[in-house]
């Protein structure tokens, strides 16, 4: 959720209707990308959250994977945590730079 909030904050600096755009991204676009096969799903936040939450060494998760649409190969826990932290850092830096460069003028 924090990553989606960061995405919404960065979009809020750029766009007037950022809430609508960020909701469309979170629900439609990111959800669709997460369920694609192959390496394309690595472009979505849910893939990395699944990789962090699922422990494939446990037999129960192997059975669930065969029943659901989980990607065949998930990333390791360390790689998923590192990737999520880097995404958050990138969004904070981009948002800070955008706020710094934008002029906010009070209208009266």
Buried (B, 14 or more C-beta within 10 A) or exposed (E): EEBBEBBBBBBBBEEEEBEEBBEEBBEEEBEEBBBBEEEEBBEBBBBBBBBBEBEEEEEEBEEEBEEEEBBEEBBEEEEBBEBBEEBBEEBEEBBEEBEEEEEEEEEE
